[in-house]
Amino acid sequence: MKAPLRNGGLHVVCSGRVRAALALAFKSRYCDDKGDGDMTEQQEGGAADTGAQVLSRVQASKPRRVFGVATLVLLGGILLYIGFGGGSEMGFGWRLYILVLGAAALWVARIMQRATRGAIVLTEAALLFEDGTGDFSVIVPLAEVTAVERGTFANKPSNGFSLRLGAKQDRAWQPGLWWRMGKRIGVGGVAAGADTKAMADMIAAIVNARTSGAI
């Protein structure tokens, strides 16, 4: 099977007008200009499930994932220790507040541990979330994206980017990978910066091409 083009560990498969737009924007940096490349088995499964071709995929970086989850577990443990072991001089209200914070930290750690098993998948039509079990959900259709923001002062997760949307979307949060609130979506957190940068570049190129009427 023909190996897909690789870019910093990111498997990339492009086709049709989207391939042409990306090739024009990046001078074939991300796309194979020889035509539709074959996908890896993992990509084939994702494309079959979503009915679309996979352009890029972002997953959690293992070191960042371990660090993020471990930090939250440690924080939760310390807060619970303080809450249960605090002296009699600690008021009931403060004790309850600290215990709630500790339990919340452990709950978020568990949610992050589960969320970061999955991956963010970009297709020609939408940005999807794959939960690690093969089930896909739509984060946002690309038709709703109006701009990609990656600046230093942008409202975005660490090592990631944010998307500005044309209409409000339901709130959602997968700690460590992405969040969605109102007319904004943030992608990043414990993901590798090189992968999120490549995905942001592709989305920006697609949005710009759509705006200019190229696709």
FENPE-V663915 format. One record per pair of residues at least 24 apart in sequence whose C-alpha atoms are under 10 Angstrom apart, sorted by sequence separation. I is the first residue (numbers start at 0). GAP is how many residues later the second one is. If there is no record, write none. Layout:
I_GAP / I_GAP
This chain:
4_24 / 5_24 / 6_24 / 12_24 / 13_24 / 30_24 / 75_24 / 77_24 / 78_24 / 140_24 / 143_24 / 160_24 / 161_24 / 162_24 / 4_25 / 5_25 / 11_25 / 12_25 / 29_25 / 75_25 / 76_25 / 79_25 / 139_25 / 143_25 / 160_25 / 161_25 / 4_26 / 5_26 / 11_26 / 12_26 / 29_26 / 74_26 / 75_26 / 76_26 / 78_26 / 79_26 / 159_26 / 160_26 / 161_26 / 3_27 / 4_27 / 11_27 / 12_27 / 74_27 / 75_27 / 78_27 / 159_27 / 160_27 / 3_28 / 10_28 / 11_28 / 73_28 / 74_28 / 75_28 / 76_28 / 155_28 / 156_28 / 157_28 / 158_28 / 159_28 / 160_28 / 10_29 / 72_29 / 75_29 / 76_29 / 139_29 / 154_29 / 155_29 / 156_29 / 157_29 / 158_29 / 159_29 / 12_30 / 71_30 / 72_30 / 74_30 / 75_30 / 138_30 / 154_30 / 155_30 / 156_30 / 157_30 / 158_30 / 159_30 / 11_31 / 73_31 / 74_31 / 75_31 / 138_31 / 154_31 / 155_31 / 156_31 / 157_31 / 158_31 / 159_31 / 3_32 / 4_32 / 10_32 / 71_32 / 72_32 / 73_32 / 75_32 / 155_32 / 156_32 / 157_32 / 158_32 / 159_32 / 160_32 / 3_33 / 4_33 / 71_33 / 72_33 / 75_33 / 138_33 / 155_33 / 156_33 / 157_33 / 158_33 / 159_33 / 2_34 / 3_34 / 4_34 / 70_34 / 71_34 / 72_34 / 74_34 / 156_34 / 157_34 / 158_34 / 159_34 / 1_35 / 2_35 / 3_35 / 70_35 / 71_35 / 72_35 / 73_35 / 157_35 / 158_35 / 159_35 / 160_35 / 0_36 / 1_36 / 2_36 / 3_36 / 18_36 / 68_36 / 69_36 / 71_36 / 72_36 / 147_36 / 158_36 / 159_36 / 160_36 / 0_37 / 1_37 / 2_37 / 17_37 / 68_37 / 71_37 / 72_37 / 145_37 / 146_37 / 147_37 / 148_37 / 158_37 / 159_37 / 162_37 / 0_38 / 1_38 / 14_38 / 70_38 / 71_38 / 144_38 / 147_38 / 158_38 / 160_38 / 161_38 / 0_39 / 13_39 / 14_39 / 68_39 / 69_39 / 138_39 / 143_39 / 144_39 / 159_39 / 160_39 / 12_40 / 13_40 / 14_40 / 68_40 / 71_40 / 138_40 / 139_40 / 144_40 / 159_40 / 160_40 / 162_40 / 11_41 / 12_41 / 13_41 / 67_41 / 68_41 / 138_41 / 162_41 / 11_42 / 12_42 / 13_42 / 68_42 / 10_43 / 11_43 / 12_43 / 68_43 / 69_43 / 130_43 / 10_44 / 11_44 / 67_44 / 68_44 / 9_45 / 10_45 / 11_45 / 67_45 / 128_45 / 139_45 / 9_46 / 10_46 / 138_46 / 9_47 / 10_47 / 64_47 / 65_47 / 68_47 / 149_47 / 8_48 / 9_48 / 64_48 / 128_48 / 6_49 / 8_49 / 9_49 / 128_49 / 65_50 / 149_50 / 64_51 / 148_51 / 149_51 / 64_52 / 147_52 / 147_53 / 61_54 / 147_54 / 59_55 / 60_55 / 61_55 / 147_55 / 148_55 / 59_56 / 117_56 / 146_56 / 147_56 / 58_57 / 59_57 / 119_57 / 145_57 / 146_57 / 147_57 / 58_58 / 59_58 / 114_58 / 115_58 / 118_58 / 119_58 / 144_58 / 145_58 / 58_59 / 59_59 / 114_59 / 115_59 / 117_59 / 118_59 / 144_59 / 147_59 / 57_60 / 58_60 / 59_60 / 113_60 / 114_60 / 115_60 / 116_60 / 146_60 / 147_60 / 57_61 / 58_61 / 111_61 / 112_61 / 113_61 / 114_61 / 115_61 / 141_61 / 144_61 / 145_61 / 146_61 / 56_62 / 57_62 / 58_62 / 110_62 / 111_62 / 112_62 / 113_62 / 114_62 / 115_62 / 144_62 / 145_62 / 56_63 / 57_63 / 110_63 / 111_63 / 112_63 / 114_63 / 142_63 / 143_63 / 55_64 / 56_64 / 57_64 / 110_64 / 111_64 / 141_64 / 142_64 / 145_64 / 55_65 / 56_65 / 109_65 / 110_65 / 111_65 / 141_65 / 145_65 / 54_66 / 55_66 / 56_66 / 107_66 / 108_66 / 53_67 / 54_67 / 55_67 / 107_67 / 108_67 / 119_67 / 142_67 / 52_68 / 53_68 / 54_68 / 55_68 / 107_68 / 119_68 / 141_68 / 52_69 / 53_69 / 54_69 / 51_70 / 52_70 / 53_70 / 56_70 / 51_71 / 52_71 / 53_71 / 55_71 / 56_71 / 57_71 / 58_71 / 119_71 / 50_72 / 51_72 / 52_72 / 53_72 / 54_72 / 56_72 / 118_72 / 49_73 / 51_73 / 53_73 / 56_73 / 115_73 / 46_74 / 50_74 / 51_74 / 53_74 / 115_74 / 45_75 / 49_75 / 115_75 / 46_76 / 49_76 / 119_76 / 126_76 / 45_77 / 121_77 / 125_77 / 42_78 / 49_78 / 111_78 / 120_78 / 121_78 / 123_78 / 119_79 / 123_79 / 121_80 / 122_80 / 121_81 / 124_81 / 45_82 / 123_82 / 45_84 / 48_85 / 49_85 / 48_86 / 49_86 / 48_87 / 49_87 / 45_88 / 49_88 / 44_89 / 45_89 / 45_90 / 41_92 / 17_105 / 18_105 / 17_106 / 68_106 / 16_107 / 17_107 / 67_107 / 68_107 / 15_108 / 67_108 / 13_109 / 14_109 / 11_110 / 12_110 / 13_110 / 64_111 / 63_112 / 64_112 / 59_116 / 58_117 / 59_117 / 58_118 / 57_119 / 67_121 / 68_121 / 67_122 / 66_123 / 64_124 / 65_124 / 63_125 / 64_125 / 63_126 / 64_126 / 62_127 / 63_127 / 59_128 / 60_128 / 61_128 / 62_128 / 63_128 / 57_129 / 58_129 / 59_129 / 60_129 / 61_129 / 62_129 / 57_130 / 59_130 / 60_130 / 61_130 / 58_131 / 59_131 / 60_131 / 58_132 / 59_132 / 60_132 / 57_133 / 58_133 / 59_133 / 57_134 / 60_134 / 57_135 / 59_135 / 57_136 / 58_136 / 57_137 / 58_137 / 56_138 / 57_138 / 55_139 / 56_139 / 57_139 / 55_140 / 57_140 / 56_141 / 57_141 / 55_142 / 56_142 / 55_143 / 54_144 / 55_144 / 55_146 / 54_147 / 55_147 / 54_148 / 29_168 / 28_169 / 29_169 / 29_171 / 30_171 / 29_172 / 25_175 / 24_176 / 25_176 / 24_177 / 21_179 / 24_179 / 25_179 / 21_180 / 24_180 / 20_181 / 21_181 / 23_181 / 24_181 / 21_182 / 22_182 / 8_183 / 21_183 / 24_183 / 7_184 / 9_184 / 10_184 / 17_184 / 20_184 / 21_184 / 24_184 / 8_185 / 9_185 / 20_185 / 23_185 / 7_186 / 8_186 / 9_186 / 11_186 / 20_186 / 6_187 / 7_187 / 11_187 / 17_187 / 18_187 / 20_187 / 21_187 / 6_188 / 9_188 / 17_188 / 20_188 / 9_189 / 16_189 / 19_189 / 20_189 / 7_190 / 6_191 / 17_191 / 16_192 / 17_192 / 20_193 / 19_194 / 20_194 / 19_195 / 17_196 / 16_197 / 17_197 / 16_198 / 15_199
